[in-house]
Amino acid sequence: MKPITESKNFLYLLTICVVVSLILNVSLIYTLYSTKENVFSGMEEFSDELRDLKDEKMSFVIPIDTTVTVPIKETVVVDIPYYGKLAIPFEANLNVPIKIEVKIEKTLEEIGLGDLIDRIIELIQEYSKL
């Protein structure tokens, strides 16, 4: 059988371990709640930025560099002096190079993404209430 002094020491050691564990758990719970508040404030800022982005005008420049084949089948009437009019059939495929930039300026609402942004904002607000 062990002497009582050894069992008392063991009891003191267990008490210290329980107190340290309790302190660690309290600090962990405090950190969890403070992080939760930071996340919720970040979610609110994000939804505000999305609202502003929905009405912001976006510019896209799309370069188009291609060649289009245009078939032509036409009868050309030529007026020749002292002879009269002469009809000449003309048939050809002409390659027409096209090089242009198309600029599009629209808001995300006009492009059709406004409903999607509104839905994302609703989801953010729902999850921030949890």
Buried (B, 14 or more C-beta within 10 A) or exposed (E): EEEEEEEEEEEEEEEEEEEEEEEEEEEEEEEEEEEEEEEBEEBEEBBEEBEEEBEEEEEEEEEEEEEEEEEEEEEEEEEEEEEEEEEEEEEEEEEEEEEEEEEEEEBBBEEEBBEEBBEBBEEBEEEBEE
